[in-house]
Amino acid sequence: MIISMNEYKVKFYQDDKENLPVLNYIEKSTKKEKAKIFKYIEFLKENDGYLDEPYSRHIKGKIRELRVDFNKNKHRIFYFTFIKRTIVLLHAFLKKTPIKEIRKAEKNYKNVKDKPKIYE
């Protein structure tokens, strides 16, 4: 058995009021959906922040999308890999990927870059 000494960690985006919108989104899901979402996040972590389609896809710049489909619900979580092997979950929503959701993730990405100490 090989154990990685440099395991990736997952952090949730924190807004200026110290809310964790992605975690709040996940917590509002059903028990089964929540379990599947956390399973995919763990899978992302185990694969060093990168998964191929259909699990993940590139959105823009360093922002990628984790895709968790559960029946008719299509959960999307925008994320990127950050310093010190950290995956930051930026924004979560249901359904397809409208431009306003990408802009929201870009805004959160900029906030993370402006305050990197929170995610170390």
Secondary structure, DSSP 4 states (H G I P E B T S, - for coil): ----TT--EEEE---TT---HHHHHHHTS-HHHHHHHHHHHHHHHHTTT---TTTEEEEETTEEEEEEEETTEEEEEEEEEETTTEEEEEEEEESS--HHHHHHHHHHHHHHHH-GGGG-
